[in-house]
Amino acid sequence: MYKISVISYCRWQDVMGYKCKTDYWYQQVEFMNKQIIFIAILACICSIGNAQWQQLAGYSANGNASSMVVINDTMIVSSTGNVYDMTPGLFTSTNHGVTWSAKNTNLGTGASPLITDGGYLYAGTWGQGVYLSTDKGNTWIEKNNGLPSSFPVLDLIIHNTGFYACGTGGIFHSTDNATTWEDISLAGTVQAASVIVAGDTIISGFVSQTVAGVYKSDDDGAFWTLIDPSSGLTDTRIRKFALDYSRIFAASDGDLGTGNVYVSTDNGISWTAGNGLDDQGHNYPHKFIAYNKTIFLATANGVYKSNDYGLNWMNTGCMNAMSLAIIGDTLFAGTGYHGIWKRRLSEMVESIEDIKENRGWVGYPNPASDKITIRFKKYPSVENPMVSIYNIQGKLLFQQPLKKDITELDVSGLEGGVYLLKLTSNKITEVTRFVLE
């Protein structure tokens, strides 16, 4: 008689010209005391009529892409290389990943995370602190005044209140474009793994000699308060935070925690755990990115999406995803030693509506190139309307008063990417996203 056992392990391959997620199924058949192992490759989530994730042929198929950003349509990727055909360093592409150029950064094997501020590129490194590049990674300037010696950076963010860098040694704040840094850590901190700033509230995960926990501060780090597990945030090790509108997302460390995501709508006072990230077993979240009303999360088990602000998650494929970036209607996913993949956002999100029926105003076109028009549909008695534009990290870039009928905004000075458009007045506070091409 036959005895068949099936074990799944996810990989990738090219099927009929389409790059997609595949599952390697190991089928072990025992027959007459002799084992014959058959390996069958079953291509899934892929069809000729709906090609989904596609691998970038110009980037090493075995390459690592631990961090990825976009400056003026230039993709910049940090890689630790591989043993086959790729050395560690930075790689850039000006044609959406078709071809790549290597950059000799002298930043070691850990130029990650990467973040941008205008046309400037900042890199957190593993053991060399923070560096700035004003020419998309060609040359670098050390920005370590006030940071510990050989500082390994685990998280680096930009907010209206400045820069924040986390790592072994604590959390540090800079109010002068990373020129100087001040230690704002919780007393006794050995490591600060991640940080987010929402309004006047800083939230960070701290590890001391004896305990680990998530803390918040409303006075720029002068005093920290523990976020108790009774708030709903039951994981004490948070690998990555993200902010979208007024929601804070916290991704648990996959090694030391559950690998789940928690969401707060009240600046960290209470939290709700998400569902679905464990559909393929224990998970390891890495990177959030938002587009329209959809939140994406790169994880070891694939790129997940949520259409309800992080409460429920669905796997879209692309195993071992570590980094995410968006150019136009394309989502790029960098993986650990499986290269870089791409997929059209229109396959994964609802259609982008320029006009929401429940809004009292219209912002168009979306995507835009150099101008955005704001037109009121209702609110005839609105007073002192103001429009603000923020980057996806929440930094205020632009603000001006609005007319009560039609106002035209010049956005030609902004780089291509995803932005937040916020309208406030005596009657309303509403936020939407728009894309600059």
N, C-alpha and C positions, 0 to 999 in steps of 0.2 A: 504494500500500500504506500501511498505518497504522503509525505508530511511537508507542508509548505509554510515557511515563515517569511514575513515581509518586513523589511526595515527601510525606512525612507531617509534619504540624505539629499539635501538640495544643492544643485550645482547649476551651471549655465552652459548652453551650446548654441550653435547656429543650426536652425532647422529650415530647410527650403529657402534659404536666403534671409530668414528673419531671426534676429537675436532675441532670445526670450528665456524665461526661467524654465529649468527642467529639473525633474526629480530623478535621481538615480535610485532605482529600486533593486535591492539585493534579494534575490529569490533563492532560497536554499532548499533544494529538493533532496530528500533522503529516499533512496530506493535500493532495496536489497542490501542494506548495510553499507552502501557506497554513496558518498556525498558528491553531487555534481552541482557546481555553483554557476548559475546563469546570471549574467548582468544585463539587464534590459534598460534602455534609456527611454523614458516616457516623456515626450515633450508636452508641456501643459501651459495653459494661459497664453496660447499663441495660435493664431490662425492666419491664413493668407488674407482674409478680409479684414483682419484686425491685428496688425502687427503691433505689439506692445513695447516692452522694453527692448531697446536696441543698443548694442555695444558700440562705442566709438572706436573705429578701426585705427585711427591715428595715434591712440594712446596704448601703451603696453597692455596686452590682454591679461597679463599677470601682475600689473602694477597696482600699487597701493595709492589711494587718494584720501588721506585722512582729513583734509580740510580744503574747502573750495569757496572762492568768492568771485564776484564779477565787478569790474570797473570799466565803464564805458564799452560794454560788450566784449571786453577782454577777460577770458576765463583764466584764473590763477589758481593752481592746484599745488598743495604740499604733499610730498610723497616720501615714504621711508624706503622706496625702491623695492627691488626683489633680487633673488639670486640668479635670475635668468638673463634679463636684458635691460635692466633699469637701475641707475644709481640714485641715491637719495637726493632730494633737493626740491626746487620749485620748477613748475612747468607752466607755460602760458600758451594760450591759443586766441587768435584774433578772428577765427572763422568758425566759431561755435563748435570747436573740438575736432575739426577735420584734420588739422595739422598742429603740432606742438613744438615749442622751443624750450630748451632747458636753460635754467638760470643758475649760475654758480653763486650761491648765496653765502657760503661760509657760515651758515647757521646750524651746522650739524644735521642730524637726522630727525630733528623734532621741531621744525618750523610750523607749529600748529598749537593753538588755533590761529587762523587768519581772520582779520576783520578789516573793514574799510570805513573811512570817514572822509566824505567827499572823494577826491581823487587820490587820497593817501592810503597806503597799505600798512597795517600793523601786524606784526607776527609775535605771538608768544612762543617761546622756545623751551626745549627740555634741558634746562641747566644753564642757559645763557640770558635769561630774562626777556625783556621786550625790545623789539627793534622796529624802526620806522623806515619805509621806503616811499619816496615821492615820485618814483619813476616806474611803478608797477613791478617792483622786485628786482630791478637791475642793480641798484646799489642800496646799502642799508646804513642806518645811523643807530647807534646804541642809545637806548632810553632807560637806563637803569639807576638813575640817581635816586637813592632812597630805598631801592629793592635789595633784598638779601643777596649776598654773593652766590653765584651759580644757582640762581632762582629758577626752579622748574615750574613753568606756567601751565596750569590746568584749565583756566578759564580767563577770558579777556573780553570785556564788553565796553561799549560807549553809551553814555546817557547824557541828558542835558546838564547833569551835575558833574560830568567829567568821565574819566576812565577808571575802570576797576580791574585789578589783576589778582587772581587767586592761584595758590599753589602751596607747595611745602614751605611753611614759614608764615602763612596767614593770608590775609586780604589787604590790598593796598589801593589807595585812592589818589588820583592825580587830577588837579583842576587846571593844569597848564599844558594840555595836550601831551601828556606823558613825559614832560621834561623832568619833573620831580614827583616823588611818591611819598605818601604818608601811610604808616601802618595804622589801620583802624580795626584790627582783629579783636576778637573776643580774647580776654586774658587766658593764657595757658594754651592757646591754639598751637597745634603741631601742623595741621594742614587745613586749608580751606579749598574745597573741591569745586565750588560753583557759586555764582552770584547773579542776582537780578535786582533791578531798581524799578519800583513802580511808584510814581509820584515822589513823595518824600520818604518812602519806605525801602530799606535795603534788606534783602533776604539772602542768607548764605548758609551753606552747610559746613559745619566746623567739626574737626576731629581733634581731641586733646589726648593726653596720655591715658586717660581713663574712660572717656565717654565720647560718643558721636551724636550730633543732633543738628537740627535746622533752627536757626535763630533769625530774628528780625530786629531792625533798629530804625527808629524814626528821627534820630538826631545825628546822622552821618557817622555812625559807628561809635559814638561816645558811650552808649549803653545798649546792650543786647538782651533780648528776651527770648527764651526758649519757646518754640512753637510746639505745644504739647501734642502727643499722639491723639488725645481726645478731640482735637480739631479735625481729625480725619486723615491727617498726614502721618501715617503709621510707619513709613520708612524713614530711617534716620540718615541714610546715605543717599544724597541726591547728586546725580552725575551732571545734569544739565537743567537749567531753567530757561524759560522763554516767556515773552510778554506779547500778547495780542489783544489790542483794544485795552479793556480793563481786566482781562483775564491773565492770571499767572499760571504757567504750566511747569510742573516739576517732574522730571524723569528720574526714577530711582536707578541707582547703580546696579547693573546686572550681576556683578560679582559678589557684592556685599548686601544687596537688597533684593526686592522682588522683581525688578525690571519693569514695574508698572509706571503709569503716568497719573499725576494728581492735578486737579484744577481748582483754583481759588478765584472768586469774583469779588472778594472783599479785602484785598491787600494782605492775604495770608492768614486771616483770622480763622476761616474754616476752609476745608478741602473736601473734594469728592474724587474718589478713585475711578479711573477709566476702566473700560472693558474691552477685551478682544486682543490685547497685545500678546497674550499667552496662547493663541490658537495653535501655534506650532511648538509649544513648550516654553521653557524659561527663556526670557528675552533680555537683550542688552541694548537699551536705547542710546543714541549718540547725538542726533542733531534735529532740531525743529526748523521748519520754514513754513510760512503762510502764503496762500494765494487765494484772492477773492474771499470766499467764506470757508475755505478748506484748509485744515492744518495737516501738514505732512511731517512724518517722523522717520528718520533713518535708524534702523535697528539691525541687529545681527540676523533676525529672521525675515528681513525685507523692509521695504518702504511702506509704511502704513499711512492711511489717510483717515481723517475724522471730519464729518460734516456737521457735527453738533458740538463744536467747541471742546473736543477732547473727551467727551463722555463715552463714546463708542468708536472703536478703531477697526479698519478693514485693511487686510494685506493686499497690496497691489503687485507684489513680486519684487525682484531684485535683492537676492540674498546678500547678507554681510555688508549692508549699506552703512557707510560711516559719515558721509558729507552730502550736502544738498545745495543746489544753486538753481536759479531761474533766469532764463533769458527769453523774453517774449512769451510764447505759448509752450515753451519746452522746459521740463524739469530734468535736471542732470543729477545723477546719483553716483558719488564716488564710493568705491568698495574697498575692502581689505583684500588685496591680491587677486582681484578679478576685474581690474580696469575700471573704466567709467562708462555708465549707461545713460540713456536718455529716453524720455517718453513724452508725448504731447499731453499737455495738461487738459486739453479738451476731451481726451479719452477718460479722464479720471474725475473731473469736476463738472458741476452744473454750468450751463452756459452763463457767460458774464452778462449781466443786465446793466445797461447804462442808466436805466431809470427804475427805481423801486417805487411801486405804487403807493406804499405807505409812507413815503418820504414827502416832505413839503418842499423839496428842492431837487434839482437835477444837475448832475455834473457830467459833462460829455466833452469830447469823445473818450472812450476807454476801450483799448489803449489810446494814449495820446502821444504826440510828438513834441510840440513846442508850446501849445496853448490848451487851456481847459476853460470851458464856459460854465459858469454857475448861474442857474436860473431858478427863481422861486416859483413854485406852483400854488402855494397857499401861504398861510401865516401873513396876512396883509398888515397886521399891526406889529410885526417883528421890529425890535429896536436894537440898534448897535450890533448888527450881524458881523461876525468876524470869521475868516477862514484861515486855517493853519495847515501846513504840510509837514509831516514827520517822516523820517526814514523808518525802515522796518524795525530798527533797534529802539525806536521811540524818541529819537533826537529831533527837536524842533529845528526845521530848516527855513521856514518861510511863514510869514503872517501878514495879513492886511485886512482892512475893513471891506465889507461887501456893500454893494448897492442893493436896494430892495427889489429890483427887477432882474437885471442881467449884469454880470460882472465877468470880464475876461481876464484870466490869470496867465501870465507869461512864465512858463516853466522850462524855457529853453536852456536855462543855466544849470538845470539838474541833469544828473547822469541817468542813463537807462536803468530801469529796475522797478521794483514794487514800492509804492509809497502809501501813506495814510493821509486822507483828506478829512479834516475835522471842521465842522461848522458849529459855531456857538452864537447864542443870542439870549435875550431875556426869555424866550419861549422854548428853545431847543438846544440840545447838544447831541449831534449825530456824527458818526464816523463811517467812512467808506474807504475802500481801497481803490487805487488806480495804478495803471502800468504805464511807464514811459518807455517808448521804443527808441 
